[in-house]
């Protein structure tokens, strides 16, 4: 992925009623509550996590200003 790229990921749907692995993925990404937003480095690993729970999150690409 491009240098200096980050993903802004927002949880838009609850993990209740979904598989335990999907709930664990949300926790791994740093989510604790609904509508919370976290910024993660854009990497293949993070893209895989996002893909696994794509029905529960909204993703935006942002440029890292540092």
Rosetta blueprint (number, residue, H / E / L):
1 X L
2 X L
3 X L
4 X L
5 X E
6 X E
7 X E
8 X E
9 X E
10 X E
11 X E
12 X L
13 X L
14 X L
15 X L
16 X L
17 X L
18 X L
19 X L
20 X H
21 X H
22 X H
23 X H
24 X H
25 X H
26 X H
27 X H
28 X H
29 X L
30 X L
31 X L
32 X L
33 X L
34 X L
35 X L
36 X L
37 X E
38 X E
39 X E
40 X E
41 X E
42 X L
43 X L
44 X H
45 X H
46 X H
47 X H
48 X H
49 X H
50 X H
51 X H
52 X H
53 X L
54 X L
55 X L
56 X L
57 X E
58 X E
59 X E
60 X E
61 X E
62 X E
63 X E
64 X L
65 X L
66 X L
